[in-house]
């Protein structure tokens, strides 16, 4: 049942615009700390709940409108100043309660067209009950190399007094200016260093406490993708 996805993954490597990413994928297998993540990536097609998402994840980077985003994401982790942030980003997404929200926040802060959404996220910190947790997050999204650090803000969701802020974060993708962010979220899964986080994001949907949020997140991005795909046609 995984043959179609595997064949697609192989065909991507034949695309000149994807060769750099493919080469990095091959190299990442040699890194001891990445082997487990890579094995999980290969086995992902076997998970019934993840098949559709996985097939879409593989094909998304072929869309002209997201290629630049994919390449940019891959190159960011090569920058010396961003390495620590990249490693921290991978660790943050291992927190069960933060996985789905973590990837969403990454995509929002990464998209120039979603700056209004980022500003809205920053304004959430003005809520009296969330000030302490948000104070450090306010200035982070302004620094391009520090965007990954924005994910630390997701831990707010664990605090009962910050739930209203969390709900506002989930609804950000409904804003017209954030639609591109929804598409970019899918493209993030194409970057080798983000794959482990992406795989964990898909698996979190199995957790009872995250099902509602996951379903909403998946449906939002499906709507945005269909809309963007129709526009491209």
Secondary structure, 3 states (H helix, E strand, C coil): CCHHHHHHHHHHCCCHHHHHHHHHHHHHCCCHHHHHHHHHHHHHHHCHHHHHHHHHHHHHHHCHHHHHHHHHHHHHCCCHHHHHHHHHHHHHCCCHHHHHHHHHHHHHHHCHHHHHHHHHHHHHCCCHHHHHHHCCCCCHHHCHHHHHHHHHHHHHHHCHHHHHHHHHHHHHHHCHHHHHHHHHHHHHCCCHHHHHHHHHHHHHCCCHHHHHHHHHHHHHHHHHHHHHHHHHC
